[in-house]
Amino acid sequence: MSRSVRARAAPVLLVALGGALGATLRGLLGAAAGGALLTTLAVNVAGSLALGVILFDARAAARLPRRVRYLLGTGFLSSFTTYSTFVVDAALATPAVAVAYVVVSYAGGFGGVLAGRALVATTSGRPIRSPGDRP
């Protein structure tokens, strides 16, 4: 196998490995909790926090190598968090629970990303600029 083929294959393999691990952990947590609505909420919020750390680290400090970002961000977290289960949970809940669940899920997801950003800003000692910010 040539070096360029290995270089192109490595990210794909890392994403596949991360995806398999994330899906497995998500399945185990769901089975342990009986597929509870709160488990999906907790997993999605935790995944949002972790993704916030990974993405904002890449913008501010780049302490995580690209391969780690492929493995964890693109692979693991994409299958660990689950929009499809979130939608099914909401559809099967009573209307009042469904509305509360959707609101809390979105707020928790956005809050998790912002908490990840704050964590990176605190630990890196560097401000994190948004794409529209002026220097």
N, C-alpha and C positions, 0 to 999 in steps of 0.2 A: 504494500500500500504506500503510495507516494506521500510525501510530507504535506502537500497541499490538501490531499484528500483527508488525511488525519486531522489537519487543522480545521477543515470544514465539518468533519464528523464529530469532533469533540463537543461543540455546543449542543448538538442534537442529542448526543448520548447523555450529557449532563442534564438537559431538560427532561429526557425520558426517565432517567434515574430519579431525579427530584420528583417528577410527577407520580411515579410508582410509590415512592415513600410517602408523599403527601396524601395520596388517595388511601393508602393503607392505614395511615394514622387516623385520618378522618373516619374511615369505616370502623376502626376499632373504638374510637370515641363514641360514635353514633350507636354502636352495638352495646357498649358498656352503659350508656345512658338510656337505652331503649329508643333511640331515634328522637329524643325529646327536642322540642322547639328551642328550648334554652341552650341546648348543646350547639345547634346550628348558629344561633346568635353569638355564643361565646367564641366559637371557631372563627366565624367571619370577622368579628371585632379583633381578635388576636391576630388573625391573618392580615387585617388592614394595618394594625400597628407594626407588624414585622415588615410589611411591604413599604410602609412609610419610612422605616429605618433604612431599608435597603436602597430605596430610590433617592432619599435625601442624602444619604452617605455618598452615593455616586456623584451628586451635585456639589456637595460641600467639601468632602475630605478624600473620597475615593480610597478608603481604607480596605474595602472589600474588593478583592480581585474580580474581574469580569466573570471568571469561571464560577465563583461562588454566587454571583448574581444570577447566572444562568441556572445553577443547581437549585438555589433557594427561591429566588424571586419568580422566575419564569416557570420552573418545574414544580418545586414543592408547593409553593403557595397557590399556584393556579389550580392545583387539584385538592389541596387541603381545604381551601375556602370553597364554598359552593353556592352559586346563585340558583342553580336548579332546585336544590333542596329548600332554599329560602322561599322560592316561589311556591313550591308544593306545600310547605308548612303554612304559608299565608293563605293559600287557596282552601286548605282543609280546616282552617280555624274558623271560629265564629266571626262575624263581621267586626265586632268591637275588638276582639283579640287580634285579628288580621291587621286592622288599621294601626293599632298600638305596636304590633310586631314590626310592621314596615317602617314606621316612624323611628322606633328605637334602633332598628337594624341600620338604617341609613345614618342616623345621628351617631351611632356607635362606630360605624365604618369611617365616616369622615373624621370623627373625634380620634379614632385610632391612628389615622394617617397624620393628623396634626400633632398627636402625642409623639409619634415616631419622628416627625420633623423637629419637635422641641428637644427630644432626646439627642438627636444627632447634633443639633446646634449647641447643646450644652456640653456634650462630650468632645466635640471637635474644636470648640472655642472659636468657630468661624460662623459669621452670619450666613444664612441660606437665602439667596436671592431668588425671587420668582422670575420667570421668563420676562415679564413686563417691567421689572424694576430697573431703574436707572442707576448706574454706578455712583 
